[in-house]
Amino acid sequence: MAIVKCPACGQRISSLAKRCPHCSTGVGSLDPADRDRLARQNWRRQADRAANATYIALAMLVGGVIWWWGDPPQGWFLPPPTAAIILLPFGLALYLVGRSWLFWLRLPRNRPPPE
Ligand SMILES: [Zn+2]
């Protein structure tokens, strides 16, 4: 017996399991082509989530900058308005998390099997 990754959800499961305890996919009856297809779908879903996180983060950064500049008195005055204090660091953190996640997904050992 070994610990393998569920091809559908990516969680660690027993190689003897007939059904994934995390996502209930019947992994015992899958042929290799189905396993590879599920692994590619799972990878694509995660890559989409990571990309969406970076888009939301960029919107937060742009919103924070506009808010800071547009809040009276107009310009780059200190201290920044509260909305900018919240949006800028959280946007930056979310952007870095999203990019790191994408980088990790694209490492050769984390890529799904080719079609
Ligand atoms: Zn699963």
Boltz pocket constraint, residues with backbone or C-beta under 6 A from the ligand:
constraints:
  - pocket:
      binder: B
      contacts: [[A, 6], [A, 7], [A, 8], [A, 9], [A, 10], [A, 11], [A, 20], [A, 21], [A, 22], [A, 23], [A, 24], [A, 25]]
      max_distance: 6.0
